[in-house]
Amino acid sequence: MSGTDAPCRRYVALGDSQTEGLGDGDEATGLRGFADRLAEHLAHHNPGLSYANLAVRGRLAAQVHTEQLAPALSLRPDLATVVAGVNDLLRPRFDADHVAHHLETMFAALTAQGARVATLTFPDPARITPLARPLAPRVVALNQRIREAAGRHGVTVAETSRHPVVADPRLWSTDRLHASPLGHQRIAAALAHALGLPGTDDTWTHPLPPPTTPVLTGWRAAPAELRWTATFLGPWLTRRLRGRSSGDGHTAKRPHLGPVDVRRPG
């Protein structure tokens, strides 16, 4: 898929809300997200590229496996991205081996069919919001298993977890769970660079310019933390207690292969 590889004709994205594109656009104008942005980059160098996005918000890794793998295989992709596990991290009974099993099963099936597969590692959430500090060991465990599973199947890993820039608040939406448009742009650039696509480099790892407004810390940040808890964390916990998911009633936004609009800026 680099300059010496065969052209990419079909790209299929599997995953949850990040792959669906939450945080980049809205329900009225349409969600974009890193997978759409990666597809646009691919289409610039692969005229006639077809793209499908099977991701659905709120899905656990097991659900991505059971709901999306078979449709993805039927589309016979040349390239597939598999990004899942964050929703599992947030569950009380998180099991890194269980999550990794489902990810590895998808890696194995897609690569066995001849697809090139890419995934990524996840940043420490405590660097984004202090209340997420208890999740840090889970992220370390899952990232290590992703690397090991990827290594066994020749899957490309974009190491987004290792660079300080990923903790910049400007890369995250106000809910602190989903990337902002700029964050999705950086994720797409990370995957494109890891895949060795033409016109890519490591600039996605570079820090952003200094913010124009000061970043609040310590007690000055307390009001913002309280607002975030009331606006985002509280409703999320309520859904969990009621056995509901943000993905209830949602289906894949691009379940079928189709052309890519390469004219979108940004």
Residue pairs with C-beta under 8 A, 6 or more apart in sequence:
1 7
1 8
1 78
1 79
1 116
1 195
1 196
1 197
2 195
2 196
2 197
2 198
3 198
6 78
7 46
7 78
8 42
8 46
8 49
8 78
8 79
9 46
9 48
9 49
9 50
9 78
10 49
10 50
10 51
10 52
10 75
10 76
10 77
10 78
10 79
10 257
11 38
11 39
11 42
11 49
11 50
11 51
11 52
11 77
11 78
11 79
11 80
11 81
12 51
12 52
12 53
12 54
12 72
12 75
12 77
12 79
12 80
12 81
12 115
12 257
13 19
13 35
13 38
13 39
13 51
13 52
13 53
13 54
13 55
13 80
13 81
13 83
14 54
14 55
14 64
14 68
14 69
14 72
14 80
14 81
14 82
14 83
14 84
14 106
15 35
15 54
15 55
15 59
15 64
15 68
15 81
15 82
15 83
15 84
16 55
16 56
16 57
16 58
16 59
16 60
16 64
16 83
16 84
16 86
16 87
16 247
17 55
17 57
17 58
17 87
17 177
17 178
17 246
17 247
18 33
18 34
18 55
18 83
18 86
18 178
18 179
18 184
18 187
19 33
19 34
19 35
19 53
19 55
19 81
19 83
20 31
20 33
20 53
20 55
20 56
20 57
20 252
20 253
21 31
21 32
21 33
21 34
21 35
21 36
21 53
21 184
21 253
22 31
22 33
22 57
22 173
22 178
23 33
23 172
23 173
23 175
23 178
23 179
23 180
23 181
23 183
23 184
24 31
24 32
24 33
24 34
24 36
24 179
24 180
24 181
24 183
24 184
25 31
25 32
25 33
25 181
31 253
32 181
32 184
32 264
33 53
33 184
34 179
34 184
34 185
34 187
34 188
34 191
35 53
35 55
35 81
35 188
36 51
36 53
37 184
37 185
37 187
37 188
38 81
38 188
38 191
38 192
39 49
39 51
39 260
40 260
40 261
40 262
40 264
41 188
41 192
41 197
41 199
41 200
42 49
42 51
42 79
42 197
42 260
43 49
43 51
43 260
43 262
44 199
44 262
45 197
45 198
45 199
48 259
49 259
49 260
50 257
50 258
50 259
50 260
51 254
51 257
51 258
51 259
51 260
52 72
52 75
52 77
52 252
52 254
52 255
52 256
52 257
52 258
53 252
53 253
53 254
54 67
54 68
54 71
54 72
54 252
54 254
54 255
55 64
55 68
55 252
55 253
56 67
56 68
56 247
56 250
56 251
56 252
57 245
57 246
57 247
57 250
58 87
58 245
58 246
58 247
58 248
58 250
59 67
59 68
59 84
59 87
59 245
59 247
60 84
60 87
60 88
60 91
60 99
61 84
61 85
61 87
61 88
61 98
61 99
61 102
61 103
62 98
62 99
62 102
64 82
64 84
64 102
64 106
65 102
65 103
65 105
65 106
68 252
69 105
69 106
69 109
69 110
71 255
72 80
72 110
73 109
73 110
73 113
75 257
76 113
76 115
77 110
77 115
78 114
78 115
78 116
79 115
79 116
79 117
79 118
79 195
80 110
80 115
80 116
80 117
80 118
81 117
81 118
81 119
81 191
82 103
82 106
82 107
82 110
82 117
82 118
82 119
82 155
83 119
83 120
84 99
84 102
84 103
85 99
85 103
85 122
85 142
85 146
86 122
86 177
88 94
88 95
88 98
88 99
88 142
89 122
89 125
89 135
89 138
89 139
89 142
90 135
90 236
91 240
94 138
96 138
96 141
96 142
96 145
97 145
99 142
99 145
100 142
100 145
100 146
100 148
100 149
103 119
103 145
103 146
103 149
104 149
104 152
104 153
106 117
107 117
107 119
107 149
107 150
107 152
107 153
107 155
108 153
110 117
111 117
111 153
111 154
111 155
116 156
116 195
117 153
117 154
117 155
117 156
118 155
118 156
118 157
118 158
118 191
118 194
118 195
119 146
119 150
119 155
119 156
119 157
119 158
120 157
120 158
120 159
120 160
120 161
120 187
120 190
120 191
120 194
121 143
121 146
121 147
121 157
121 158
121 159
121 160
121 161
121 162
122 139
122 142
122 143
122 160
122 161
123 139
123 160
123 161
123 166
123 167
124 136
124 139
124 140
124 161
124 167
125 132
125 135
125 136
125 139
126 132
126 133
126 135
126 136
127 166
127 167
128 167
128 169
128 172
128 176
129 176
129 225
129 228
130 225
131 225
131 229
131 233
139 161
143 161
146 157
147 157
149 155
150 156
150 157
156 191
156 194
156 195
157 194
158 187
158 190
158 191
158 193
158 194
159 190
159 194
160 166
160 186
160 187
160 190
163 205
164 207
165 171
165 186
165 204
165 205
165 206
165 207
165 208
166 186
168 207
168 208
169 215
170 180
170 182
170 183
170 208
170 211
171 179
171 180
171 182
171 183
171 186
171 208
172 178
172 179
172 180
172 183
173 179
173 180
173 183
174 228
174 231
174 232
175 228
175 231
175 232
176 228
176 232
177 232
179 186
179 187
181 266
182 208
185 266
186 204
189 200
189 203
189 204
190 204
190 205
192 200
193 200
193 201
193 202
193 204
216 224
239 245
239 246
